[in-house]
Amino acid sequence: MQEINGTGITMLSEKILAAAFTRAVKHGSLTMTTAEGREFTFGDGSSPKVAVRFTDTAAQMALCLHPELKLGELFTDGRLVIEQGTILDLFQLLLQATHGQLDELPLKRLRRIRHWMMRRAENDAAKAKLNVAHHYDLDGRLYALFLDSDRQYSCAYFDRPDASLEEAQLAKKRHIAAKLLVDQGHNVLDIGSGWGGMALYLAQVAGAGAVKGITLSKEQLEASRRRAAGAGLLDRVRFELEDYRSTTGSFDRIVSVGMFEHVGPPSYDEYFLACRNLLKKDGVMLLHTIGRSGAPYPTNPWIAKYIFPGGHLPVLSEMMPAIERAGLIVTDIEILRLHYAYTLQAWRERFLAHRDEVLRLYDERFCRMWECYLAMSESAFRWQDAVVFQVQFARRNDVVPLTRDYIAEREAALKEAENMELKRSA
């Protein structure tokens, strides 16, 4: 009786997977080999061509029951083996037909339930610190293998198609500094300062008088302080291990890049009220965050469990009420669409080029997990609704120029300042 039940479950899982892949794979070619050795093909036979194999029948049923979590888990654990193509190719086959039209995807109701539950999960200061340590306090040598030389771990800005990663990350800092309207002597707060690159740019190039960077990562804090000392900027740039809820003072400018994704909806009111209280009446803030252009729903459960615990990608309708309640005025919104896909492609290619070095730092499972993370993230920006929002706001409506011409003008001036700084440091 046990054998019959096992056979029945195996056949059921094959039937469910065949139906799901038939619906999802419209273009390209997918070959699925089950644990029992049966082979199924899907798609129109064009590229990309992908072949996958399950190592055990339990893996097949697991994917049927919770595909959003188990696809990443099974690949990471080596139970879903990609024998032709790459994990990115597999995501392309599964996602390219929808291009962010989430209503066409299954499990919509389950997403709504998880989103409702997630909105009630607090992300207090203690939990936020643990969540940051999970990802950002990994061995610093790992990030050096795939990031640019300035260790910008956020979406680059490709102001021309042939820009290198280094050029695009520099353009991102320039674009943000221009929108911040930083002038000589300004006092700037950088919330979520990473490895210090943005704060150092604002002091060295944009001419800020004083910059304070705050982070919850001990690894990033130490690296940032070393960089500030090496640049001779300890008198103008300082970094602290500090939660934004504990920050005091008054700032002419506030910038936050790639940090808001970790705040979570229950803390949005607290976050924006803190920003308002820290920003001077004639101040300007620029928020750079990953978000979504579609309906609200929670982060992919595999990403939330293994990569960014506590993370959430907001839609504008989630952010705006909290901004308004805090008494802040939105003065500009820019939506960067494929910029992060290009950034992640560069990171993924560099990561894979240095895979042997990553393997010496960690193990094979970690390598598969991070390849999956980078590919899954790139896929979200290429074929789903992930975007980057740059939201500028102020406490008064007369502190930002009437037209957006100032952005290009200031970028040109900053580019000249970059060249002068390069000559000086040479």
N, C-alpha and C positions, 0 to 999 in steps of 0.2 A: 504493500500500500504506500509506503514511504517513497519507493522508487517511482511509482505512478504519479504521485503528487509532485516530486521533483521534476519529472519529465514535463508535467503539465505547466509548472511554473516557468520552465525553460522555454517552452513553446509560446507561452503567453508573453514573456518578455520580448521574444523575437518578433512577435506580431505587433506589439506596441511600438517597438523601436522602428520596425519597417514602416508602420503607418506614420510615425512622427517624421522620419527622414524623407519619406515620399512627399509629405506636405512641405517640409522646410527646404529641401534641396531642389531648386528649379533649374539652376544653371551650374555648370561644373559637373564633376563626377565623384561620387563617394562609393567606395566598396567597403562593406562591413562583413567581417568574418566573426562568427560567434564562437563561444568557447567550445561548442560541439563540432566546429569545423564547417558549418554551413555558411555559404557566401551569398550576400545580397548586394545589388547595385542600385544606385539612385542617381538622378540628374539626367542631363542631356548629353553627357559624354565629353563636354568641352572642358577647358581648364578653369580653375585648378583641379588637379586630379589627386584625390586623397584616398588612402586605404587605411582602415583601422581594424584592430583585432582585440577582442575581449579575452582575457586570460582565464576568467572563471565566470560561471553562470550567475553568481551572486552580484557580480559587477554589473551585469546586464539589467537585473531587476532594480538595483540601486539607482541606475541612471533613469529608469522608467519612473521611479517613485519621487525623485527629487533631482531633476536634471540640472537646475541652476547651481546647486551645490556639488553634486556628484561628478559632473563632467571634469571640473578642475581637480577634485580629489582623486578620481580614478587615473587621470593622466599623471598627476604628481606621484601617486603610489605605484605607477607602472602596471596598473591593471587594465588600462586602456592604452594600447600600444599603437602609435602611428607608424605604419610601415611604409607609407608613401606620402610625400608632402610634409607639412609642418602643422603645428597646433594653430598657427595663424591662418593657414589655408582652411583648416576645419572650421574655424570661426567664420571665415568668409562664406563658406558654403551654407552655413546655418543661418547667417544673419543678413547677407547682402540682398536677399529678396524683399526684406521688410523695410530697410533703411529708416528705422526709427518708428515705423507704424506699429506701435505696441499693441493696439487693439487686435491685430491679426495673430498675435502670439498666444499660445496657451497659458494657463495658470494666471490669467489676469485677476481673477477673484482672490486667489491666494496671495498675490502681490499686495492687493488692497488690505487684506487682513494683516499681513506682516507690517505694512506701512503704518496702520493704525496702532499696532503694538509698539513699533519702534518710536513713534512720536511720544510715547509715555515713558521711555527709558531715559532717565537723566544722565547727563555727561558732566558730572561735577568735576571740580579741580583735581581731586585725587584720581578719579578714573581717567581723566584726560591725560594726566602725566603718565599713567601706565600704558595707555593706548599709544602715546607718542613713543615711549621707550620700545614698544614691541617692534616698531618699524625703523625708527630713526637712530636707535642706539646699536644698530648692527655694526659689524667691523667696518671702520671707515674706508678700508682698502677696497671694499666691495663697490662703494659709490664712485671711487676714483676710476674704476674700470670702465664705467659706461656713461658717466656724466661729462659735461664740458669741464674745462680747466677751472672755472669759477664755481663749480658744483651747484649750478642752478637746477634745483629739483622741482621745476614747475614748467608750465607751457611756454615754449619759446615763441618769438614773434617773427615770422618769415615775411619780411617786407619785400623780398624778391624771391622768385622760385628757386634760384640756384644757391641760396645762402647756405653756408655750412652751419652746423649746430652751434659752434662758438659765435659766429656772426649773428645768428638768430637770437641767441640768449642775450647778447649785448644789445641787440635791437629791442628786446623785451624790456630791459632795464631802462633804456633810453625812452621808450614809449611811455612807460609808467612815470618816470621822472618828469617828463614833459606834461603829463596830465596832472601831476601833483603841484605844478607851478612852484617848484622849489626855488627860492632865491637865497642870496648870501645872508647868512646869519640865522636862517630858519632853524627852529628846534623840531626835530622829526622823531616820531615813534614808529618802529617797525615791529608789528605784531606777528610773531612766527618768523623769526629772522633767519632760520636755516643755518647755512654755513657762513653767513655774513656778507655775501656778495652784494646784495641790494643796499644794505646799510653803508658799506664801503664806497659803492658807486655814488650814493647821494652825497657823501662827504667829499670824496676825491674829485668827482667830475661835476656834480650839480651844485656844489658849493654850500651845502647845508652847514650851519654853524655847529650844531650838535645833533648826534643821532644816537638814540637808544634802541637797541634790539633786544627783544625778549623771546625766549624759547623755553620749551619744556624738556629738551633733549640735552643731556650732559655731554654727549659726544659732540654735538653741534656747538654747544657753548664753548668748550675748550678749543675747538678748531677756530671758531670765530675770534676768540680773544688772541690766539696766536697770530692770526692774519692781521688784526688791527695793530698789534705790536710790531709786526714785520713791516707794515706800511707806515709806521710812525704816526699813527692816528689815535693813540690812546687818550689824548687830550680832547678829542672831538667825537670819538665813537666808543661806546661802551655796550657790553652785552651782559644780560642778567638771566639767570634761571628763574623765570617768573611767569605766573599765569596772568592773563590780561585782567582778570577780576581783582588782582592785587595791585595793579599798577596805579600810581598816583602821578599828579603833575598836570601841566597844561602844555599842549603842543600845537605848533603852527600847522604841521602836516602829519598825517597818519597814513601809513601804507601797510597793507596786509596781503601777502602773496602766498597762495597755496596753503593757507591755514584754516580758512572758514569751513572747508569740507569736514573738519574734525569737530566742529562746534555742536552740531545736532539741533534739530528744530526746537526741542524744549528749552534750549539756552539762547535762542535768537534774540529775544527781548533783552535778556541780560547783556548779551554781546553788544548790540547796537546802542543800548543806553550807556554802557561803559565807554564806547567810542565817542558818543556825544559829550559826555562829561569830561573826557580827556582832550577834546578838540576845542581850540580857541574859537571865539565867536566869528572871527574872520578866517578860520582855518579851512583846509580842504583835505579830504580823505579819498584814497583810491583802494578799492577792494577788488582783488584779482582772485577769482575762485572758479573751480570746476562746477558745472551745474548741468541741468537738463532742460531741453527745449520742449519736452512733452509733459505728460501728467506726472504728478508726484508719485514716487514709489521708492522703496528702500534699496540700498546698495545690494548688488549681487551678493548672495549669502556666502559664496566661497571667498570673495574679496573681503567681506566683513569678518570672516572667521580667521583667515590666514594672513591677510595683508594689512588691512586698515580697520581694526576693530573700533567701533564707535563712529565710523565715518558715514556721511550722508551727503549726496549731491543734490543741492536744492534746485527748485524751479523758482522763477521770479515771483510767482504768486505766493510762495512761502516766505521769501525774504522781504517783500515790499511792505506788508502790514507791520512787521517789526521795525523796519526803518522809519515808517511814518509815526508809529507810536513813540519812538525815541525822540521825535522832533527834528529829524534830519531831513534835508531836502535833496532829492536825487537831481544832480545837475548834468549827468551824462551816463549813458550805457552803451558799451560796445560789446558785441558778441563775436568771439573768435571761434570759428567752426573747425576747420581741418588743421589748424595750426598745431594742435596737440597730437593729432594723428601723425604728422610729420616728425614732431619731437619724439614721440614714442617709437616710431620706426627707427630713428637714429639710435635711441637708447637700446632697443632690442638688438639691432645689428651689432652694436659695440659689445653688448653683453655676450652675445653668441661668439663673437670674435675672440673674447677673453674667457670663454667657458672653462678652459683647463685651469686658468688661474682662480676662477670662482670655486672650482672643484677642490682646489688645494685649501681654500679658506673654509669651505663647508662640506657638503657631500652631494651625491647624485640626486637625491630627492630634492634638496634645496635648489639645485640647478633647474630641475624640471618645474618646480613650483614657481620660480622667478621668471622662467621663460613663459609659463602660462600666464602669470600676472601681467607681464609686459604685452603679450599678444592679446590678451583679453581686453586690456585697457585701450590698446590701439584700435581694436575692433569696435569698441564702444563709440569712439570718435569717428570712425570711418563709416560704420553701417548702422549705428543706433543714434540715440538722441543726445549724447554727451557733447557739451560745448564748454567754452570758458566765458564767464562774464567778467567784464571790467566795469565796475559800478563806481562812479565818482559822486560824492555827496558833500554837503556843507551844512552849516547851521543858518547861513543867510543866502539869499538868492542873488546877491550882487558881487560875490567874491570870485566868480569865474567869468572869463570873457564871454561876450554875447555870441560869438561864432566859434567854430572849432578850428579856425585858421591858426590859432596860437599853438596847437599841438605840433604841426609841421614846422612852424617857425622855431619853436623851442628844441625840437629834435635836431634841426640843423645846427643850432648853437651848441647843443650838447655834443654833437659829433665833432665839432671843432675843438671843444674842451677835451674830448677823448684823445684826439690827436696830440694836443699839447701835453696831456698827462703821459702819453706814451713816449714822447720825446724826452720829457723830464725824467721819467723812470729809466730810460735807456742810458 
